[in-house]
Amino acid sequence: MIAMILFSFICQANKEKEQLIWLTDDSEDLVNLNSPNKQVSIGTDTTNLVLQALSEFDIDIQLVQIPRASMLMKAMDNVCLSNRVKTKARLKDNIFSLPVNIFPSLRLYYMPTQKSALEQGIDERLFTDRGELKSLASLFTVYPEAILAMTKGRSFGDIIDNQLEQVPERNKMTRAGDGRYHAIIQMLLKGRIDFIIHFPVEIRQELKDLPKQTNLSSVSLANTSEYIVGHIACSDSELGREVIAKVNAKLMQLYQDRAYYQAHRRYLPESDLNNFARYYKEVFGTEVPKRTLTPMK
């Protein structure tokens, strides 16, 4: 009898948990999210540390493409997703958290054997005095037949997104479907496309898993930040604001936690660590923490 009462109580408690739909465009997140012991990527590891603050919700992780995710954020009041870049357009329909993660800034990648003008780094049509690419539009005045591949619906932030609007449609190719991030890197390596815009940490992970050493060249983009900041975004609703408030409270604790720093640091090359310490202070408002506060599970 006691066992039945306990079982009934547990079932009732589970029913009372409010459902929160957590969207992702990466099928691996269906396994990796809410698995705090896994070490996967900056985006996944930092999100998992934050999700520990949302245990009172029944979190349903669902796989969707980015354009559909944006539609669901508008249509439903219980939707969230992580690693969201904050843009003016998204602020109309999304509630954003404090910064969740930092990625060393996006770069333009290409095969060095195919783009000699870029590789030489001296063409005044392309480069600023600091050796940065002047603009994406200038790239296609030099390479009018080249193709830049992108993943459908992905934002690179307002500055790069605005530059992309100036690139002729004939020079752009969008890729949808699960695994598209991996797919466009493979297309670049095989010479099927000419350029991609990507995060250095993700390129390093991708090349590390290849059976033989492969070199890609890259160039930084002028007038862009040294880092890209990811956030958790939720529906602009009462529930969305409640979730973001809990996320923000957790983040203020995590910024002081060495484990949070390590969730970034383990994916960065040694040469980036000094710069990253500066980013950490600028974005999170604190020096790199020395103490681990998050208990191991």
Order of alpha helices (4+ residues) and beta strands (2+ residues): alpha-beta-alpha-alpha-beta-alpha-beta-beta-beta-beta-alpha-alpha-beta-alpha-beta-alpha-beta-alpha-beta-beta-alpha-alpha-alpha
